[in-house]
Amino acid sequence: MNLHTHTRFCDGKSSIKEIHEAAIKLNWQFLGYSSHAPLPFDCKWAVNNKNVQQYCDEINELKQNQKDILLFNGWEIDYLNGIGFPALKSEIINKADYFICSLHFLKSPQKKQGYIEIDGTLIDFIRCLSGFENDIEKMISAYFSDLHKMLPLTVPGTKIIGHIDKFLLNANKMPTFQNKKETFSNKLLEWLEQSLIENVIIEVNTRCIYKYQWQEPYPGIAALKYMSEKKIPCILSSDAHHYNELNLGFDHVYAICKELDINLNFINQQLPEIIKNNRKGANSNK
């Protein structure tokens, strides 16, 4: 199964139907769609507000007209410092089965810069860094401050935290980051410790393995060992942007876990019941 998939409604390359057909060929029992929810500013990779209803309608229609696989309608929603999850202001989005909560933007200390994407282009990352006076440690602190603020926020359904250390995608390219890796790793473990008291699921994301040829997923091995030790609930997903990416990198993660004796608390097979119960709870709180 995979709950982190992107369609043509955002920056994905495949249709809802194409992803569905690929999952059937993999003999999967269930599948989730999680296109990027709209943001309160222009963003080329998020679903346009005017297409939100169509996205949901297409998934729901497919749910009703096929019996091959259990389908879930989800969203990847962004946390923005000072705003929270802006996508949840939409009544339509609130009805989703689950939410992948991610941090793609930091709010620059420089007012003119606003929110800047940190895991897109290296140029944007450097521009964001300039807002922190080119002090990578200040930027790391801001990143984890936002992750800590995001963690306790409630959503009307199952909450999954997406690619918690994707900051590394661009940070690893910066010479100034190299002697701050231990700082970053320690802060990540502190964040994981806090996650234990919240009702969240941590994503183990393989996109960096098959797209960027990394040897570790998001999060990396140190975090995986901690998650194994603490039995933190997690799911394996590929962050697929094309139907042929649905299970890429999965075997690599399994091999890492076997080699290093990491026993992750993957709850993938429990997810249908978890999603159903959380959605029922959200409806009863209205």
GIPEZI-V527923 format. One line per field, one symbol per residue. ss: DSSP state (~ for helix, > for strand, _ for the rest). phi: phi as a letter, one per 30 degrees, with the letter a starting at -180 (. if undefined). burial: 1 if it has 16 or more other ideal C-beta (glycine too) atoms within 10 Angstrom, else 0. A space follows every 10 residues. Layout:
ss: ???
phi: ???
burial: ???
This chain:
ss: ____>_____ _____~~~~~ ~~~~~____> >>>>>>____ ________~~ ~~~~~~~~~~ ~~~~~____> >>>>>>>>_> ___>_~~~~_ ~~~~___>>> >>__>>>___ ____>>>___ _~~~~~~~~~ ~____~~~~~ ~~~~~~~~~~ ~______>>> >______~~~ ~___~~~~~~ ~~~~~~~~~~ ~~~~~_____ >>>>>_~~~~ ~~_____>__ ~~~~~~~~~~ __>>>>>__> __~~~____~ ~~~~~~~~~~ ____>>_~~~ ~~~~~~~~~~ ~~~~__
phi: .accbbcddb cdcbdeddde ddddddidca abcbdddecd adbdccdded ceddeddddd ddedcbbdad cbcbbcccdb ejcjcddddd dddedddabc cbbcbcdddd eddidbdccc dddddddded dchhcddddd ddddeddddd edddbdldcc cdgdbdedec eddceddecc ddeddddddd ddddddccdb ccdccceddd ccidcbdcdd dedddddddc hddbbcbchd caddcebdid dddddddddc hccdddcedd dedddddddd dddddd
burial: 1111111111 0101010111 0110000101 1111111110 0010011000 0100110110 0100000011 1111111111 1000111101 0011011111 1111111100 0000111111 0000101110 1100010011 0111011001 1000111111 1111111111 1001001001 0001101110 1100100001 1111111111 0001011111 0111111100 0111111111 1010111111 0110011000 0101010100 1101100110 010000
